[in-house]
Amino acid sequence: MNYQEKMKQLVSTLNQWAYEYYVLDNPTVSDAKYDELYDQLVALEKETGVVLPSSPTKRVGGEVLKGFEQHRHLGRLYSLDKAQSHAELKDWFDKIKNVYPEAEFSVEYKYDGLTINLTYQDGQLVRATTRGNGEVGEVVSAQVNTIKNVPLEIDFKGTVEIQGEGIMKLSAMEKFNKNHPEEQLKNARNGVAGAIRNLDPKITAERNLSLILYAVGYSQDKKFLGQKEIVQFLKQNKFETNAYFAVVKEFEEIKKCIADIEKERTSLDFLIDGVVIKVEQSYIRDELGYTSKFPKWAIAYKFEAEQAITTLQKVEWQVGRTGKLTPIGIMEPVDLCGATIRRATLNNFGDITRKDLKIGSKMIVRRSNDVIPEVLSVVEHFDDSKDIQKPTVCPACGSELVEWGAHLFCINSLNCKPQIVLKLVHFCSKNACDIEGVSLKTADALYEVLGINNIAQLFDLCAEDLLKLDKFKEKKVANVLSAIEKSKDVSLESLIFALGIENVGQKTAKDLASKYGNLDNLAKAQLDDLMQMQDIGEIVAQSIVEYFANQGNIYTIQKLKEKGIDPQYKKQTGIFSGKKVVLTGSLEIYTRGQAAALIESLGGEVQSSVSKTTTLVVAGEKAGSKKAKAEKLGIEIWDENRFAQEIKNA
C-alpha cells in the first residue's frame, strides 16, 4: 500500500470514528486508539507534505486571518417570522389550513446560536459562511473547519448549500470556563458568535462548537418532497440534525409538542429559545412562497423572554430618521440572557402613560437575544418616584414637538442633526443608493464639518471638501466621489427606498415604482389609490401621502432632479408584457425564484394569488386551489413544459 492510499484509509477511518463520537454520541473505539491513528496520519502528512481535503488534522485551526471575505449565497437565507402566543400561531396555522387542508407540519427545536451556510461541491466542503444579510455573508471556512461534527466530505456529489445553527453546548462552555479562568463566558450564544467571528481559528477550536443542520437552501439536480426527506438526506450524509423532530397535522398536536419541549428545555445541554414549525410538503411551500423577509410556510414560536426586576433611573429621548422620538430608559444594571443590561426601550409616551412608568420605581424588564430590552410593567412605586415628563421641544434641535397618536415627532427635518445624519446614512446604504464609504461617523462629519444638511448636497461634494474630513486621504476621497457619481444611475425602486419614507421597505418601494413609474406620479398618489395595491394598508398609504405633503421633502426631490436624478421605471418587455402571472404547484425545470425572475425579465408581473386581474397561471405538479380557481375564472393555464418552451422560443 502506497503513502496516498494509506493516508486515505486513515482519514476515512478517523472521520468515521469522529462521526460516531460527535454526531451519533456512540463511540466505538477508545481515545487511545483514535490518537494512535491520528498520530500516524500527522507523521505521514509531515513526511509527504500532502494534506487531504477531508483530513481531521485541518480541524486544529490555521493561521490568523487578515479579514473576512464576502460571498454571495447560491440560495437566499431568509429569517423566520415569529409568534409569541398560541393565538398568533393559530392565526398562521388557520391561514394555511383553510387553503390546504391536507397540510402537515414539522416541529423542531429553535436553537439559539449563529446561522452557518455550508457549500459542498463534488462531495467536498468548499466554503462556510455566516448568514449576513441573507444574500451575502462572510466566509468563515477556517473557523467552521474546526467544528468536529461538520463532515469535510459527504457522499452527495452535486453542488449543495446546507444551513444550520452553530451552537456551544453548555457542557462545552462549562469546560471552557474551567480551563480559562481569565476569560469567563457568560452566555453560550455569545460564545459561539465570538468564536465564529474571530479571525484566529485556533480560538474557535478552543470553544469546541457544534453545528446542527436543518435545511437545504440550494441543491443541484436534487428535489425534496418535504422536511422529512431533507432530514433523511442530511443524516445519510452524516450531518447532525435537530434533536427534536415531529410531523403533525392538527393544531392541538403542535401545542402538545410545544408544551413537551418547554418542559424539557431546562434539562437540555444547549440553548433553545423557541420552536420552529414548517409546512412539511414542498409543493405547498412553493405555492405559499415568501415575503421580502420571511417564508410564508414557516414560523418560530418564541418562548417567553427572560425577565428581571430593576429600577428606572432616568429617561433619554432619541430622535430617529423620520423625526419620531423614542424614550430610552436608563436603569440599574441587570443581567439578562447572559448580558448586562443598562438601557431599555420605553416605546413611546403613550406606552409610558399606559404602564404608569416613573423615575425611581421598580419595573420588570425582559430581553430576548434578538430583541431590544423592553420594559413590561411597574412592580412598585415609592414616595420619591417621579412622573416622566412629556418633552415639549426636540432634545436635539429645540424645535417644538407635535403629537400624532401615541408618538411625539420633531418636524424640523431640515435642521435637526440626528434626522439629517441618519437620513444620510440610510440614503447611502447598500439597498438604497449604495454610496459606499458613508458610515454613521462619516455622515456626522459631513454635517458638522461641511454643513451638509440635505441628501441632495452629497452631489455637490468635491475632493477639496472631503479632504477636510478626518482620515480621508486621496484614495478614500476618490472612492467616495466615484460612488456618488455612480449612484446617479440609481433605479426608481432603490431611490424610493433611499428617501426613507416611514414604513416603506424594499418590496413596497419596488411595487410603488412599478405602479407609478416616476416620483412625480407617486407624489400625486391619493390615499384610496395606494390602498388598492396589494400589501399596502392604511398606515403605509398614510405614510406615503404625508411624506409628499411635506414641503421639505418636495424641496429635496427637486434638488435631486436638478442633479439629474429622476429615474423612470423601466418596464421589461417580452412575451409576458402586460401579463399578470401566478405560479402554482411544484416546478421541476426551474426553481420558483428562477421562474419568477424569468417572467419579470420578459415584461410580466408575478402575483401571489389568482384574481380577476390574473391573465396567466403556470401550473406545476400537484397544483391545487389556485389552478382550480383559474379554471373557474377562465384564465389561461400553462403546464411547466409549455412555460419552458415559450421561454426557449423567446
C-alpha positions in Angstrom: 0.0 0.0 0.0 1.5 3.4 -1.0 1.5 6.5 1.1 -1.5 8.1 -0.5 -3.7 5.0 -0.1 -2.6 4.6 3.5 -3.5 8.3 4.2 -6.9 7.9 2.5 -7.6 4.9 4.7 -6.5 6.7 7.9 -8.6 9.7 7.0 -11.7 7.6 6.2 -11.4 5.6 9.5 -10.7 8.6 11.7 -13.7 10.5 10.2 -16.0 7.5 10.7 -14.9 7.3 14.4 -15.4 11.1 14.8 -18.9 10.8 13.3 -19.8 8.0 15.7 -18.4 10.1 18.6 -19.6 13.6 17.9 -22.8 13.0 15.9 -24.1 9.6 17.0 -22.8 10.0 20.6 -21.8 6.3 20.3 -18.0 5.9 20.3 -16.8 2.6 19.0 -13.1 2.9 19.9 -11.0 4.2 22.8 -9.4 7.7 22.8 -6.0 6.0 22.8 -6.8 4.0 19.6 -8.0 7.2 17.9 -4.9 9.1 19.0 -2.7 6.3 17.7 -4.1 6.5 14.2 -4.3 10.3 14.3 -0.5 10.4 15.1 0.2 8.1 12.2 -1.7 10.4 9.9 0.2 13.5 11.2 3.5 11.7 10.6 2.6 10.8 7.0 1.4 14.4 6.3 4.8 15.8 7.5 6.7 13.2 5.6 4.9 13.7 2.3 3.9 17.3 2.6 0.3 16.3 1.5 -2.8 17.0 3.5 -6.0 15.5 2.0 -9.1 17.8 1.8 -11.1 15.9 4.4 -8.2 15.2 6.8 -9.1 15.7 10.5 -5.8 17.4 11.1 -7.4 20.5 9.4 -9.6 21.0 12.5 -7.0 22.4 14.8 -7.1 25.9 13.3 -4.6 27.5 11.0 -3.0 30.9 10.7 -4.7 34.1 11.9 -6.8 35.6 9.1 -6.4 39.2 7.9 -10.1 39.8 7.5 -13.4 38.3 6.3 -14.1 37.8 2.6 -17.7 38.3 1.5 -19.6 35.7 -0.6 -23.0 35.7 -2.3 -25.1 32.6 -1.3 -26.4 30.4 -4.1 -29.8 30.4 -2.4 -31.1 33.2 -0.2 -31.2 32.7 3.5 -34.5 34.0 5.0 -35.3 34.9 8.6 -38.3 33.5 10.3 -41.5 35.3 11.2 -42.3 35.0 14.9 -45.4 34.1 17.0 -45.2 34.8 20.8 -48.6 33.3 21.7 -50.8 30.4 20.8 -53.3 32.8 19.3 -50.7 34.3 16.9 -49.6 30.8 16.0 -53.2 29.7 15.4 -53.8 32.6 13.0 -50.8 31.5 10.9 -51.9 27.8 11.1 -55.5 28.6 10.1 -54.5 30.7 7.1 -52.6 27.7 5.7 -55.1 25.0 6.6 -58.1 27.0 5.1 -56.4 26.8 1.7 -54.5 23.5 2.1 -56.5 21.2 4.4 -54.0 18.4 3.6 -51.1 20.4 5.0 -48.8 18.7 7.6 -46.3 20.4 9.8 -42.8 19.6 11.1 -41.9 20.7 14.6 -38.3 21.2 15.7 -36.2 23.0 18.3 -35.2 26.6 17.6 -31.6 26.5 18.5 -30.1 29.7 20.0 -26.9 30.2 18.1 -25.4 31.5 14.9 -26.6 30.6 11.4 -24.0 29.0 9.2 -24.3 28.1 5.5 -22.1 25.2 4.2 -21.3 24.8 0.5 -20.3 21.3 -0.9 -19.1 20.6 -4.4 -18.1 17.2 -5.7 -18.6 15.9 -2.1 -16.0 18.3 -0.6 -16.7 21.2 1.8 -15.5 24.2 -0.2 -16.9 27.1 1.8 -18.7 28.0 5.1 -20.3 31.5 5.5 -22.3 33.4 8.0 -25.9 34.3 7.1 -25.0 38.0 6.6 -28.0 39.9 5.1 -29.4 36.7 3.7 -27.9 37.2 0.2 -24.2 37.9 1.1 -22.4 36.5 4.1 -18.8 36.4 5.4 -16.6 33.5 4.6 -15.7 31.6 7.9 -14.4 28.3 6.4 -11.3 28.3 8.5 -13.4 28.7 11.7 -16.0 26.1 10.7 -13.3 23.5 9.7 -12.5 23.3 13.5 -16.1 22.1 14.3 -15.7 18.3 14.7 -19.2 17.3 13.8 -19.1 19.0 10.4 -18.2 16.5 7.7 -15.4 17.7 5.4 -16.6 15.2 2.8 -20.1 13.9 2.0 -21.5 11.2 -0.3 -23.6 13.6 -2.4 -21.5 14.8 -5.3 -23.7 17.7 -6.6 -23.4 21.3 -5.6 -25.4 21.9 -2.4 -25.9 24.6 0.3 -26.9 23.4 3.7 -27.9 25.6 6.6 -27.6 25.0 10.3 -27.1 26.6 13.6 -23.7 26.9 15.2 -24.0 26.2 19.0 -21.8 25.9 22.0 -23.1 23.2 24.3 -23.5 24.2 27.9 -21.1 21.4 29.0 -18.6 22.8 26.5 -18.9 26.3 27.9 -18.5 24.9 31.5 -15.3 23.1 30.4 -14.0 26.2 28.6 -14.6 28.4 31.6 -12.9 25.9 33.9 -9.8 25.9 31.7 -9.9 29.7 31.0 -10.4 31.4 34.4 -9.2 34.7 32.8 -11.8 34.6 30.1 -15.2 33.6 31.5 -18.1 33.2 29.0 -21.5 34.3 30.4 -23.6 33.1 27.6 -23.3 30.1 25.2 -24.8 32.1 22.3 -22.3 34.9 22.7 -19.6 32.2 23.0 -20.4 30.7 19.5 -20.8 34.1 17.9 -17.5 35.3 19.2 -15.8 32.1 18.1 -17.1 32.1 14.6 -16.4 35.8 14.0 -12.9 35.6 15.4 -10.0 36.0 12.9 -8.0 33.4 14.8 -9.3 29.9 14.0 -7.3 28.4 16.9 -9.7 30.4 19.3 -12.6 28.8 17.5 -11.2 25.4 18.0 -10.8 26.0 21.8 -14.6 26.7 22.1 -15.5 23.1 21.0 -18.5 24.2 19.0 -21.2 22.0 17.3 -23.3 22.6 14.2 -26.9 21.4 13.9 -28.1 21.2 10.3 -31.8 21.6 9.4 -32.2 23.0 5.8 -31.0 22.6 2.2 -31.1 26.1 0.7 -29.8 25.1 -2.8 -29.2 21.7 -4.4 -28.1 20.9 -7.9 -30.4 18.3 -9.6 -31.9 17.3 -6.2 -35.5 17.9 -5.2 -37.1 17.1 -1.8 -40.7 16.2 -1.2 -40.7 17.8 2.3 -38.8 18.3 5.6 -38.7 14.6 6.4 -36.9 13.9 3.2 -34.5 16.8 3.8 -33.6 15.4 7.3 -33.2 12.0 5.9 -30.8 13.4 3.3 -28.8 15.2 6.0 -28.5 12.1 8.1 -27.4 10.0 5.1 -24.6 12.5 4.6 -23.5 12.2 8.2 -24.7 15.6 9.5 -26.0 16.1 13.0 -29.7 17.1 12.7 -32.2 18.6 15.1 -32.5 16.6 18.4 -36.3 17.0 18.2 -38.3 16.3 15.1 -42.1 15.5 14.8 -44.6 15.7 11.9 -48.2 16.5 12.9 -51.5 17.6 11.2 -53.6 19.3 13.8 -53.0 22.5 15.9 -53.6 20.7 19.2 -50.7 18.4 18.3 -48.4 21.4 17.7 -49.5 22.8 21.1 -48.6 19.5 22.7 -45.2 19.4 21.1 -44.5 23.0 22.3 -45.6 22.0 25.9 -43.4 19.0 25.9 -40.4 21.0 24.6 -40.9 23.7 27.3 -40.9 21.1 30.0 -37.6 19.6 28.9 -36.0 22.9 27.9 -34.0 23.4 31.2 -32.6 19.9 31.1 -31.0 20.3 27.6 -27.3 20.6 27.1 -27.8 23.6 24.7 -29.8 26.7 24.5 -33.1 26.9 22.6 -35.3 30.0 22.5 -38.4 28.5 20.8 -39.9 26.0 18.4 -39.8 26.1 14.6 -42.9 25.0 12.8 -42.8 24.4 9.0 -45.2 23.2 6.4 -44.0 19.7 5.6 -44.9 19.4 1.9 -42.6 21.2 -0.6 -45.3 21.8 -3.2 -47.3 23.7 -0.6 -44.2 25.7 0.4 -43.7 26.6 -3.3 -47.3 27.8 -3.5 -47.1 29.9 -0.4 -43.8 31.5 -1.3 -42.1 34.3 0.6 -42.5 37.8 1.8 -39.4 40.1 1.4 -38.1 38.8 4.7 -39.8 35.5 5.6 -41.0 32.3 4.1 -44.8 32.2 4.5 -44.6 28.4 5.2 -42.6 28.6 8.4 -42.8 30.4 11.7 -40.9 30.4 15.0 -42.9 30.1 18.2 -40.8 32.1 20.7 -40.6 31.2 24.4 -41.3 33.9 27.0 -38.2 36.1 27.2 -36.1 36.2 30.3 -37.3 38.8 32.8 -35.8 40.7 35.7 -36.7 43.5 38.2 -34.7 46.7 38.3 -35.1 50.4 39.0 -35.7 53.1 36.3 -33.1 55.8 36.9 -33.8 58.3 34.1 -35.2 58.7 30.6 -33.4 59.8 27.5 -35.2 60.7 24.3 -33.7 59.6 20.9 -34.6 61.3 17.6 -34.9 58.9 14.7 -34.6 59.4 10.9 -38.3 60.3 10.5 -38.3 62.7 13.5 -40.0 60.2 15.8 -38.9 60.4 19.4 -38.2 57.1 21.2 -37.8 57.2 25.0 -34.9 55.1 26.3 -35.0 54.0 30.0 -31.6 54.1 31.8 -31.8 51.6 34.6 -29.8 50.0 37.3 -27.6 47.3 35.6 -29.2 43.8 35.5 -28.1 40.5 34.0 -30.4 39.1 31.3 -29.7 36.3 28.9 -26.0 36.3 29.7 -25.6 40.1 29.1 -25.5 43.1 31.4 -28.4 45.4 30.5 -28.5 49.2 31.4 -30.9 50.5 28.7 -34.3 49.5 27.5 -36.9 51.0 25.1 -40.0 52.5 26.6 -41.6 52.6 23.1 -43.4 55.9 23.2 -45.0 58.4 25.6 -48.4 56.6 25.2 -46.8 53.4 26.4 -45.2 55.2 29.4 -48.6 56.5 30.4 -50.4 53.2 29.9 -47.8 51.3 32.0 -47.6 54.1 34.6 -43.8 54.2 34.5 -42.0 56.6 36.9 -38.4 57.5 37.6 -37.2 55.7 40.7 -39.8 52.9 40.5 -39.2 49.2 40.3 -40.1 47.6 37.0 -40.0 44.4 35.1 -37.6 44.3 32.0 -37.4 41.5 29.5 -34.9 40.6 26.8 -34.7 38.1 24.1 -31.3 37.7 22.4 -32.6 39.2 19.1 -34.9 41.9 20.6 -34.1 45.2 22.2 -34.7 45.1 26.0 -38.2 46.3 26.8 -39.9 47.4 30.0 -43.0 45.4 30.6 -44.7 46.8 33.7 -44.2 48.6 37.0 -43.7 46.4 40.2 -43.7 49.1 42.8 -43.7 52.9 43.2 -42.1 54.7 46.1 -42.5 58.0 47.9 -39.7 59.6 45.9 -40.8 58.1 42.5 -41.2 60.9 39.9 -43.5 61.2 36.9 -41.8 61.1 33.5 -42.3 64.5 31.9 -43.5 64.6 28.3 -41.0 66.7 26.3 -42.3 69.7 24.5 -39.3 70.5 22.4 -36.8 68.3 20.5 -33.8 67.3 22.7 -31.5 67.7 19.6 -32.6 70.9 17.9 -35.0 72.6 20.4 -37.9 72.7 17.9 -41.5 72.4 19.2 -42.8 68.8 19.1 -46.0 67.6 17.6 -48.0 64.7 18.9 -49.5 62.1 16.5 -51.3 59.3 18.2 -49.0 57.8 20.9 -45.9 59.3 19.3 -44.0 62.6 19.5 -42.3 64.0 16.4 -39.8 66.7 15.6 -40.9 68.1 12.2 -37.8 70.3 11.8 -36.4 67.8 9.3 -34.2 70.4 7.6 -32.2 71.5 10.7 -32.4 68.6 13.2 -29.0 66.9 13.3 -30.0 63.3 14.2 -32.6 63.2 11.5 -30.2 64.6 8.9 -27.3 62.3 9.8 -29.5 59.2 9.9 -31.1 60.1 6.6 -27.7 60.5 5.0 -26.7 57.0 6.3 -29.9 55.4 5.0 -29.7 57.2 1.6 -26.2 55.9 1.1 -26.9 52.3 2.3 -26.3 49.3 0.0 -30.0 48.6 -0.8 -30.7 52.3 -1.3 -28.3 54.5 -3.4 -25.3 52.3 -2.5 -22.7 55.0 -1.8 -20.0 53.1 -0.1 -17.9 54.8 2.5 -20.6 56.9 4.2 -20.8 55.4 7.7 -22.6 57.0 10.7 -19.3 58.6 11.7 -18.7 60.0 8.2 -22.3 61.3 8.0 -21.8 63.0 11.3 -18.6 64.7 9.9 -20.4 65.7 6.7 -22.9 67.6 8.9 -20.5 69.0 11.4 -17.5 69.9 9.2 -19.1 70.5 5.8 -22.5 71.7 6.8 -24.4 69.0 4.7 -28.0 69.1 5.9 -29.7 67.6 2.9 -29.1 64.4 0.9 -29.1 66.3 -2.4 -26.0 68.2 -1.2 -24.0 65.0 -1.4 -23.9 65.5 -5.2 -22.1 68.9 -4.7 -19.2 67.4 -2.8 -15.7 67.7 -4.3 -12.3 66.4 -3.4 -11.3 69.6 -1.6 -14.4 69.2 0.7 -13.8 65.6 1.6 -10.1 66.1 2.3 -11.1 68.3 5.3 -12.6 65.2 7.0 -10.6 63.1 9.5 -8.9 60.1 7.9 -9.9 61.0 4.4 -6.9 60.6 2.1 -6.8 60.9 -1.6 -7.7 57.2 -2.3 -10.7 57.2 0.0 -11.9 60.6 -1.4 -11.7 59.2 -4.9 -13.7 56.1 -4.0 -16.4 58.1 -2.3 -16.7 60.6 -5.2 -16.8 57.7 -7.6 -19.6 56.0 -5.6 -21.6 59.3 -5.5 -21.3 59.7 -9.3 -22.3 56.1 -9.9 -25.3 56.4 -7.7 -26.9 58.9 -10.1 -27.9 55.9 -12.2 -30.0 54.6 -9.3 -33.2 52.7 -10.1 -36.5 54.2 -9.2 -37.3 51.5 -6.7 -33.9 52.0 -4.9 -34.4 55.7 -4.9 -37.9 55.4 -3.3 -36.4 53.2 -0.6 -33.5 55.6 -0.2 -35.8 58.6 0.5 -36.7 56.9 3.8 -40.5 57.1 3.7 -41.7 55.7 7.0 -43.0 52.1 6.7 -41.8 51.8 3.1 -39.4 48.9 2.8 -37.7 47.5 -0.3 -40.6 45.4 -1.5 -43.1 48.2 -1.2 -40.7 50.6 -3.0 -40.5 48.1 -5.8 -44.3 47.9 -6.0 -44.6 51.7 -6.0 -42.0 52.1 -8.7 -43.8 49.5 -10.9 -47.2 51.2 -10.5 -46.4 54.9 -10.7 -43.4 54.9 -12.9 -41.7 58.0 -11.5 -41.5 60.3 -8.4 -43.9 62.9 -9.9 -46.7 60.4 -10.3 -46.0 58.9 -6.9 -46.2 62.3 -5.3 -49.7 62.8 -6.6 -51.0 59.4 -5.4 -54.2 59.5 -3.3 -54.7 57.5 -0.2 -57.5 55.4 -1.7 -55.5 54.6 -4.8 -52.5 53.5 -2.7 -54.7 51.3 -0.5 -55.9 49.4 -3.6 -52.4 48.0 -4.0 -51.6 44.5 -2.7 -49.8 44.5 0.7 -50.3 48.3 1.3 -52.7 49.1 4.1 -53.9 52.4 5.6 -50.8 53.0 7.8 -48.3 52.6 4.9 -50.5 54.6 2.5 -50.8 57.4 5.0 -47.1 57.5 5.5 -46.6 57.9 1.7 -49.2 60.7 1.4 -47.7 62.5 4.4 -44.2 62.3 3.1 -45.1 64.0 -0.2 -47.2 66.6 1.6 -44.1 67.8 3.4 -42.6 70.8 1.5 -39.1 70.0 2.8 -39.3 66.6 1.1 -40.5 68.1 -2.1 -37.6 70.5 -2.0 -35.2 67.6 -1.6 -36.7 65.8 -4.6 -36.5 68.9 -6.7 -32.8 69.3 -5.8 -32.1 65.7 -6.8 -33.8 66.3 -10.1 -31.5 69.3 -10.7 -28.6 66.9 -10.3 -30.0 64.7 -13.0 -31.5 62.1 -10.6 -35.0 61.5 -11.8 -35.2 57.8 -12.7 -38.1 56.3 -14.7 -39.3 52.8 -14.1 -38.0 50.6 -16.9 -40.7 48.1 -17.7 -39.2 44.9 -19.2 -40.6 43.8 -22.5 -41.1 40.4 -23.9 -43.6 37.5 -24.2 -45.1 38.3 -20.8 -45.5 42.1 -21.4 -48.8 43.2 -19.8 -49.4 39.8 -18.2 -50.0 39.1 -14.6 -48.8 35.6 -13.8 -49.4 33.2 -10.9 -47.0 30.3 -10.3 -48.6 27.2 -8.6 -47.7 23.6 -7.9 -44.3 22.0 -7.7 -41.9 23.1 -10.5 -39.2 20.7 -11.7 -37.4 22.5 -14.6 -37.0 25.8 -12.7 -37.0 26.8 -9.1 -39.8 29.1 -8.1 -37.4 32.1 -7.9 -35.9 31.4 -11.3 -39.3 31.2 -12.9 -40.4 34.5 -11.3 -37.2 36.2 -12.4 -37.7 35.0 -16.0 -41.3 36.3 -16.0 -40.3 39.7 -14.7 -37.3 39.9 -17.2 -39.7 39.3 -20.0 -42.1 42.0 -19.0 -44.5 40.2 -16.7 -45.7 40.7 -13.2 -45.8 37.8 -10.7 -48.8 37.7 -8.5 -49.1 35.6 -5.3 -52.8 34.7 -5.7 -55.3 34.2 -8.5 -57.8 37.1 -9.0 -59.8 38.6 -11.8 -56.8 40.6 -12.8 -54.7 37.5 -13.4 -54.0 36.7 -17.1 -51.9 33.5 -16.9 -51.3 30.7 -14.5 -48.3 28.4 -14.8 -49.2 25.1 -13.1 -46.6 22.5 -12.0 -47.2 19.1 -10.4 -49.8 18.9 -7.6 -51.3 22.3 -8.5 -54.3 22.8 -6.2 -56.7 25.5 -5.4 -55.1 28.2 -7.4 -55.3 26.1 -10.6 -59.0 25.3 -9.8 -59.8 29.0 -9.3 -58.1 29.9 -12.6 -60.2 27.2 -14.4 -63.4 28.6 -12.9 -62.5 32.2 -14.0 -61.5 31.0 -17.4 -57.9 32.2 -17.1 -55.3 30.7 -19.4 -53.2 27.9 -17.9 -49.8 26.6 -19.0 -48.1 23.5 -17.7 -44.3 23.8 -16.9 -43.3 22.2 -20.2 -45.2 24.9 -22.2 -43.7 27.6 -20.0 -40.2 26.3 -20.6 -40.8 26.0 -24.3 -42.1 29.6 -24.5 -39.1 30.8 -22.6 -36.8 29.0 -25.0 -38.6 30.4 -28.0 -38.3 33.9 -26.6 
